[in-house]
């Protein structure tokens, strides 16, 4: 009986090995319908792609449109400082939203610039930094700084300040700037205005896109 089991085991093992060994056997994978969908060519984001209209893998949105849940697209880079300086907030904030701007300012900005915007935040007061952070209420360079330049600093960083693009979404960045501008207006800065209906009202999208594009074109032409 044991010999019978042993023979059966050997035969089964040999059959399994033979089935696994495909050497010398031509395998026919069959035919694929629309193989380009099965084996599509992959492209890394923001690299050259000869298939798309603009030659890039990430296509520009349709002119004059805004993706749901996103702010106005400007497609500016860190080098487009002139165009950034012309940017204005696409929102008009209520008092409640400005209070939220103050809250998130104290979380992300107050640690360096101070809750009073005087540059004497906890990090500087602790002696961790030799250079004092910007006093947002003192000096024309900061108290009259264009909102777009502040936005550029939040997105890309400035001097020792790092980028906060990953910590703050678009609306939060403008909320913080609106709160700063409100405080600056009370300390010698330009008058501050906001929406009165308690909502965030977007500006005319198409005109804003055209204005930013015009500024960018002008800056490019000036370089040449």
Buried (B, 14 or more C-beta within 10 A) or exposed (E): EEEEEEEEEEEEEEEEEEEEEEEEEEEEEEEEEEEEEEEEEEBEEEEEBEEEEEEBBEEEEEEEEBEEEEBBBBEBEEEBBBBBBBBBBBBBBBEEBBEBBBBBBBEBBBBBBBBEBBBBBEBBEEEEEEEBBBBBBBEEEBBEBBBBBBBBBBBBBBEEBEBBEEEBEBBBBBBBBBBBBBBBBEEEBEEBEBBEEEEBBBEEBEEBBEBBBEBBEEBEEEEE
